[in-house]
Amino acid sequence: MLHKSFLAIILAAVLSTPVMADDDYDDDYRPRSSQAKNQTASKAVISAQQARNIALNRVGKKGRITDVDFDHHDDDHRGVATYDVDVVLGRTKHEVKINAHTGAIIRIKRDNND
């Protein structure tokens, strides 16, 4: 009898625990506390248009931008906010990763579409 009541208590505790899921939609990040808002506001972030201009200036003005993605916390680059800008110039795709706080180019990957 003791075994069944113990099991019932454990089952009730498990069923009443809220389930939290991570949707991985980092683009929709919003700080929750005022302290987090102040920390985010203190780090200026360049705009998507500025990131596009930086990528085009580096790759070539005649390039065509096919995609721009913002990541507020890039795990591959010390957790800094970054923009990934894809630029096609001729038959070559350039993936330009830009530090969103400084505007510095972190890396460029090239892929020839032969």
Contacts in CASP RR format, 6 or more apart in sequence:
PFRMAT RR
TARGET T0000
AUTHOR 0000-0000-0000
METHOD contacts of the structure
MODEL  1
MLHKSFLAIILAAVLSTPVMADDDYDDDYRPRSSQAKNQTASKAVISAQQ
ARNIALNRVGKKGRITDVDFDHHDDDHRGVATYDVDVVLGRTKHEVKINA
HTGAIIRIKRDNND
26 71 0 8 1.000
26 72 0 8 1.000
26 73 0 8 1.000
27 69 0 8 1.000
27 70 0 8 1.000
27 71 0 8 1.000
27 72 0 8 1.000
29 72 0 8 1.000
29 73 0 8 1.000
31 37 0 8 1.000
31 39 0 8 1.000
31 40 0 8 1.000
43 81 0 8 1.000
43 101 0 8 1.000
44 101 0 8 1.000
45 81 0 8 1.000
45 100 0 8 1.000
45 101 0 8 1.000
46 54 0 8 1.000
46 83 0 8 1.000
46 98 0 8 1.000
46 100 0 8 1.000
46 101 0 8 1.000
46 103 0 8 1.000
48 68 0 8 1.000
48 70 0 8 1.000
48 83 0 8 1.000
50 103 0 8 1.000
51 68 0 8 1.000
51 83 0 8 1.000
51 85 0 8 1.000
51 98 0 8 1.000
51 100 0 8 1.000
51 103 0 8 1.000
52 65 0 8 1.000
52 68 0 8 1.000
52 85 0 8 1.000
54 85 0 8 1.000
54 96 0 8 1.000
54 98 0 8 1.000
54 103 0 8 1.000
54 105 0 8 1.000
55 65 0 8 1.000
55 85 0 8 1.000
55 87 0 8 1.000
55 94 0 8 1.000
55 96 0 8 1.000
55 98 0 8 1.000
56 63 0 8 1.000
56 65 0 8 1.000
56 87 0 8 1.000
58 96 0 8 1.000
58 105 0 8 1.000
58 108 0 8 1.000
59 87 0 8 1.000
59 89 0 8 1.000
59 94 0 8 1.000
59 96 0 8 1.000
59 108 0 8 1.000
60 87 0 8 1.000
60 89 0 8 1.000
62 89 0 8 1.000
63 87 0 8 1.000
63 88 0 8 1.000
63 89 0 8 1.000
63 90 0 8 1.000
64 87 0 8 1.000
64 88 0 8 1.000
64 89 0 8 1.000
65 85 0 8 1.000
65 86 0 8 1.000
65 87 0 8 1.000
66 86 0 8 1.000
66 87 0 8 1.000
66 88 0 8 1.000
66 93 0 8 1.000
67 84 0 8 1.000
67 85 0 8 1.000
67 86 0 8 1.000
68 83 0 8 1.000
68 84 0 8 1.000
68 85 0 8 1.000
68 86 0 8 1.000
69 83 0 8 1.000
69 84 0 8 1.000
70 81 0 8 1.000
70 82 0 8 1.000
70 83 0 8 1.000
70 100 0 8 1.000
71 81 0 8 1.000
71 82 0 8 1.000
71 83 0 8 1.000
71 84 0 8 1.000
72 81 0 8 1.000
72 100 0 8 1.000
73 79 0 8 1.000
73 80 0 8 1.000
73 81 0 8 1.000
74 80 0 8 1.000
74 81 0 8 1.000
74 82 0 8 1.000
74 97 0 8 1.000
77 97 0 8 1.000
77 99 0 8 1.000
77 106 0 8 1.000
80 99 0 8 1.000
80 100 0 8 1.000
80 101 0 8 1.000
81 99 0 8 1.000
81 100 0 8 1.000
81 101 0 8 1.000
82 97 0 8 1.000
82 98 0 8 1.000
82 99 0 8 1.000
82 100 0 8 1.000
82 106 0 8 1.000
83 97 0 8 1.000
83 98 0 8 1.000
83 100 0 8 1.000
84 95 0 8 1.000
84 96 0 8 1.000
84 97 0 8 1.000
84 98 0 8 1.000
85 95 0 8 1.000
85 96 0 8 1.000
85 98 0 8 1.000
86 93 0 8 1.000
86 94 0 8 1.000
86 95 0 8 1.000
86 96 0 8 1.000
87 93 0 8 1.000
87 94 0 8 1.000
87 96 0 8 1.000
88 94 0 8 1.000
91 112 0 8 1.000
91 113 0 8 1.000
91 114 0 8 1.000
92 110 0 8 1.000
92 111 0 8 1.000
92 112 0 8 1.000
92 113 0 8 1.000
93 110 0 8 1.000
93 111 0 8 1.000
93 113 0 8 1.000
94 108 0 8 1.000
94 109 0 8 1.000
94 110 0 8 1.000
95 108 0 8 1.000
95 109 0 8 1.000
95 110 0 8 1.000
95 111 0 8 1.000
96 105 0 8 1.000
96 107 0 8 1.000
96 108 0 8 1.000
97 105 0 8 1.000
97 106 0 8 1.000
97 107 0 8 1.000
97 108 0 8 1.000
98 104 0 8 1.000
98 105 0 8 1.000
98 106 0 8 1.000
99 105 0 8 1.000
99 106 0 8 1.000
END
